[in-house]
Amino acid sequence: MELAEQFDVHPNQISDWKQKMLDGASMVFEGPGKERGPDLNELHAKIGKLTLENDFF
């Protein structure tokens, strides 16, 4: 990898940095003071739990 050679780092380090950037890219473009939205996995889990509870009754 050219970048790894140019900056004298291991190619895996470049891949790790790229993945971290992609994972947090949306936060880069948010303005200061903006909070992140709710965690969708948590919300889906909550919906599933409430659905099961409602079906039980």
Helices and strands as residue ranges (DSSP letters): H 2-7, H 11-28, H 40-56
